[in-house]
Amino acid sequence: MSSQALSLAGYYTFLLSGLLGWLAAGTDPVLKGRPFASVWNAPTSPCLDRFGVTLDLSAFDIVLNQNHTFQGSEVVIFYSSQLGFYPYYDESLSPVNGGLPQNNSLRDHLDKAFMDLLETISHPGFNGVAVVDWESWRPLWARNWDKMRVYQQSSQDLVKEFYPHLPPDKVIELAKAEFETAARKLMQSTLELGRALRPKGLWGFYGFPSCYNYGYKKKNYGQNYTGECPIEEIHRNDNLTWLWEASQALYPDIYLEQALKMSEHVGPYVKHRVLEGIRVAKDLPVLPYARIVYTYSMDFLTQEDLIQTIGQSAALGAAGIILWGNADYSRSEESCLAVKSYIDETLGRYLVNVSSSAMLCSKAVCTGNGRCVRKDPSSDSHLHLHPDSFRIKRHPEGRGFVVSGQASKWDILYFGEHFYCRCYPGWDGEDCTRRRIL
């Protein structure tokens, strides 16, 4: 690496004081003018390139990279090997980049991340979704369970090397402190680097916050499942304030396992994951990661489960949804045609419905300066166009759908009765009509 690159990497700290002070959450063009944005994050370019199958997502007002890849002008996701030197243990438990955050050189990581970032996001004015996806370990010691216990054990082994005579309780105490401090520095400084170099991007980590509300998996849980986040996990999320403050957006996931298909548990499960994101976000936009299929399958979500994921996220006040997918979508002509059929027949129509209703409610209740949020999170109120007032029809030219109709007095009353306004940055008041100095 050149000395110029190294000096630039060191310079990023000076950029922070000048840039981070004026950044306002949720003001970038990906979200501007859209109370609820749908973002496509799946590598579907082979559908056209290899199989001649066109996925015309833009016809449904879906934000996507022109090349249908994970990294482009609208959305970028950095996996563990794509941004700096991410420390972790591989499947054979061999350390990579030191294995532990406290064994990793923060300076070397930032130098490499600096170059990776400039190469991946070449345009200084990038204003899209920017997600870092690190999943090998979690920054809070207590959350490194099951296979992640290697990070606890290795941290203790490291302490014992330097302090062989420490009693076991002190070893754990020091190992925990060293791990959490290093993990925080690594994650926090990575976001700060991204925000300094591409300040208009919506920087955040995938999967944060998490709710860990997996009680539906317990045998004989039945009607006892509420979907609520365990109280200890809420407290742990409160200990990640530094992460929320370093982020420009939050990206919890609301993926559905096959076992949840058409289950009564889907609604509560999704609701509390989204609400926990909104709780810790304060003024940050929340864009849950969702899939259009049940995990580890090509079984597409039912209409009801679309409502409980995408629809409920919109009604609860999420700024949008990230529709993530893997290479299975474009693995064959058959899979491409299946994705196309689902988009054209089910997903596209529903996204147009929700985004149009969210826009209508924003204009009717929030003067277009905020998004509508359920007054009662436990209600079944949704941002859906009423079929008596609106029709969603296929575009005459075959591209997407068009909405025709006019809001009735009942529609406006419904919005006002069931939703309140969460004003965009720069606006205040019950209906977001009052200018606010940022």
N, C-alpha and C positions, 0 to 999 in steps of 0.2 A: 504493500500500500504506500502511496506517495506521501511525502511529508506535508504536501498541501492538503491531502485528504485528512490526514491526522489532525492538522491544525483546524480544519473546518469542523471536524467532529468535536474537538474541544470547544469550539466557538459556540456550539448550540446552546450552552448554558447562558450565554449572554443574550441570546435571542429571546429566551423565555420571559425575562422581565419586560421586554418591549411588546411581546405578542400576547401572552396569556392574559394580561390585564384587561384587554378590551374584547376578548372572545365572548360571545353570547350564545348560550345553548339553543339549538334548534333553528338557527337563522339561515342555514345554508340552502341553496337552491333545490337540493333533492327534496327537502321538506317544505320549502317556502311555497305558499299557495295551496298546499295539500294537507288538509287536516289528518288524512290517513294515507300513507304511501305504501305501495307494494313493490318490493325489491326482489329481483330474481338473482339467485346466487348458486348457479348450477352449471357444470361444464357441458353444455348441450350443443356446442359447435359441430361435433361429428354428425349430428342428425342431418344437417344440410351438406356438410363437406363430404361425408362418406356415403350417406344414404339418400340424399336428395329430399329430405323431409324438412319442410319449413315450419318453424315454431314462431309465429308472428305475435310475439308477446307484447310489443309496443302498441298493438291495436287495442289492448285492454288497459292501457295507461299503466303498464308495469315498467318500473325503472330497471334497466339492465345494461350490462356491458355490451357494446356493439359486437364483440367477438364471442359472446356467450361463454365466457371463461370466468374463473374465480377472481381474476385480477384484470381490471380495466379502468375506464374513465369514470364510472359511476360507483362501483363497489370493488373493494380490495380486501381479501382475507389472507393474512399471513399465517401459514402453518409453522410448526416448530423449527423447520430447517431453513426457513425463508427470511428470517429477520434476526440478524445477530447470531450470537452463540448461546442458544438455549440449553441450559444444563438439565440432564435427565438420565435415568437408567433405562437401557433398552430391555427388550424382552428376556435377554440372557442375564440381566442384572449387571451388565457392564456399564461403567459410567461414560457418558458422552458429555463433552465440554465441562468436565469436572463432576458431573453427576448431581451435585448439590448446588443450590444458589450461592452458598457461602464458599464453595470451592471454585466459583466462576470469577473471572476477571471482569468486573463491571466496565472498565475502560475498554478492554478488547471487544466486549459485547457491543458497546455503543459505537465504537469505530466501525465495526462490521455492519451494525444495524443502519448506521448513517449511509453507507454505500448501498446497502440493499434497498433502503427506502428510496433513495434518489433514482436508482435503476428501475424500481418497480412503479413508482409514481413520479414520472418524469416532469409532469406539468406542475409548476409552483402553485397554480390556482386550483388544484384539485379540491373539489367540494363535495365529494361523495362519502359513502359509508366506508370506514376503515376499521377493520376488525383484526385483532390479534388472537389466534387460537392456540393456546398452550394448555394441554390437558394432562400432562404426565404427573403433575403434583399441584397441590393447592396451597395458597399462601398462608393459611391458618393451620398451625400444627395439628390441631384436633381433628381436622377434616381429612387427614391423610391416613385413611383406613384401608383395609384389605390389601390389594397389591401395592398401594402407596405407602405402606408401613416401612418399606425399604428406606424412605427418606427420613423417617424418624430414627430407625436403627442406625443408619449410616451417619446421621448427625451426632448420635450418641457415641459412636465409635470414634468419630473425629475429635470429640471433646476428650475422650479417654486417652487418645494419643498425646495430647498436650498436658492433661491433668490426670495422670493415672491413679492418683490417690483420692480423688473426689468421691464422696459417698454417692450411691446410685440416685438418690433424689436430687442432688445438686447437679449431677450429670444431665439428667432429663431437663432440669430447669434451664441450664446453660445452653444445652442443645436446642431447646425450643426457642430461646431468645435469639440465638445466632441464626437459626433457620428463618424465623419470621422476619427478622431485620433484613437479612440478605434478600429474601423473596420480595419484600416490600420495595427495597431499593431497585431491584431488577425490573419489576413490573411498572413501578411508578416512573422511573427514568426512561423506560421504553416509550410510554405514553407521552411523556414530556418532550422527548425527541421528535416523535411524530407530530405533535401539536406545534412544535417550534418550526419544523421544516415545511409542514403542510397544514397551516393553521385553520384552514376552512374545512378540513376533513372532520367527520364525526368519529373520533377515535374512542375505542373501547375494547374490552376483552369479551370474547365469546363465553357464554354460560354464566355470566355474573350479572346480578346476584342469582344464586340458586336457592331453592326453597326446601329441597330434600323432603318433599311431601309424598314419599313413595309408599305410604301406608296401605294403599290399595293392593299391594303385592302380598300382604299378610293373609294367611289362610283364615277363613271364617270372619273376615273383617266386616263384610256385608254393609249394613246401613250405618255402621259406626264411622265410616270414612267421611271426613268433612273436607278434606283437601287442604286444611290449614297447615301452614308451615310450623314445624315443631318450635316451641318457644326458645329452645337453646340455639336453634339455627337463626332465629331472628336476632338474638343477642350477638351471635357470631358475625352476622352481616353488619351489625352496628359497629363492630370492631374493624370493619373494612372501609371506614369513612375516607381514609386516605385514597382508596382506589376510586371511589365515586367522585371525589374532588379532582382527581387527575384525568377523569374521563370526559368526553364530550357527548357520549351517548351510552346507554346501557343495553346489553344484548342477552337477556335471559333466554333459555330455550323452553319450548312447549311441545317438544316432539311427543308423539303418541306411539306407545308400543302396541303390537297386535292385540295383546290381551285387553286393551282399553277400547277396542273397536265397538262403537255403538253402546258403550257402557254408561251407566248413570254417573260414573265417577269422572268422566271426561270434563264436564263443566266445572266441578269444584277443583279438580287438579289444575286445570289451566288458569282458572280465575285467581287462585292464590299465588301462583307463580308470577303472573302479570302484576298483581297488586303489590307483591313484595318488591318487584322492580320499580314500580311507581313510588312506593313508600320511601325507598332509599335514594331515588333519583332526584327528588325535590324538583328543580327546574330543568333537569336534563331530559331530552327525549328518550323514550323507551321503545325499542324495536325488537320484539321477541323473534327468535329464530324458530321457524316452523317448517314442517315438511308436508308435501302434498301426498305422501304415502306413509303407511305405518312403518316404523323402523325395521330395518333388515328385511324389507320386502318390496315388491312392486305392486302392492295392493293399495289402491288409491283411497283417500279419505272419503267417507260417505258425506252426503250433503249435510247431515246433522252434525257430524264431527267438524266439517268446515265452519259451520256456524259457531260451534263451541270453541274453536281455536281462533280463526281469523276474525269472525264476527264479534266474539266476546272481547278480544284484544282491542278492537276499535271502540266498542262501547265503554270499556273501562278506562279509555284515555291514552292508549298507546299511540305513538306518533306514526307507526307503520308496522309492517311485518316483513321479515327477511325470509324468503322462500328458498331454503337450502336444498340442494340435491347432490347426489354423487354420480359417478360415471355409469351407474346402472341405467340412468335415464337414456343414455346414448350408446349403449353397448351393442345394440343391433337395430336393424330396421323395424323389427317388431316392437321393441321398447320405445323407439322414437315415435312410432305411430300411436302407441298407447298413450304416451305423454301428450301428444298433439290432440288426440281425441278428448282426453280429460280436460285439457285447457280450453278447447273450443266448445265443448258441450256443458261443462260443469264449472270449472274454476273461473274461467274468464267472465262468465255471466255473473257469478257471485261477487267477484272483485269489483266489477262495474257497479253492482247494486250497493255494496257497502261504501265504496269511495264516493259515489254520487250522493248517497244519503248523508255521509259524514260532511260533505261539502254543503249540502242543503241545510243541515242543522247548524253548521258553523255560521252561515250567512244569516239564517233566521234568528238564531239565539245569541250568537257571539259577534255579530256585525262583521263576520269574516275575519276577525282578529284573534280567534281562539278556536279550540276544538271542544266538542261536546263530550261530557263525561257523565256516566251514570250517577245519579244522585244516591241511589241505593245499590251498592255493588252486588248485593245478594239477589237483586231482581233479575227478571228475564228480559228486560228492556234492551232492544237492539236497534242499531242504526240501519234499518232496512227501508227501502222505498215501499210505500203502501200500494198494493196492486190495484186498488180502486182509483188511485191518482196517477200512476205511472205505468208505462209499458217499456220493457227492455226487449228490443228486437234486434235481429241481425242486421248489420250494416248492409245497405243495398249492394255494395261492391264486394261483400263477403268478408270484410276485415273487421272483426270484433263485433261489438254491439253498440246500439245507439239508444239513448233514453229519451222518451217522449212523455209529455204530461206536464202538470202544474200542481204545485203543493196546494192542498186544500187548507181551510181554516183548521180542520181537525188535525192535519199533519203538524201544523205549527204549534197547536196546543199540546199535542203529544210530546214534541221535542221539549217544550218549556216545562212540562209537568215531570218528565222523567230524566232530564239532563241539565247539568249546569256547565258553565264555561271555565275552561282552563286557558287563560289568555296566553298568547304568544309573547315572547320577550319584547318589551317596549310598549305593552298595553296592559291596562288594569281596569278594574270595575266589574260589576256583575255581568254586564254584556260587552265588556272589553272595548269600551268607547273612549276611555281616558288614556291619554299618552303618559308613559312612564319613562323617566330618564334612567337609562341603564348605567 
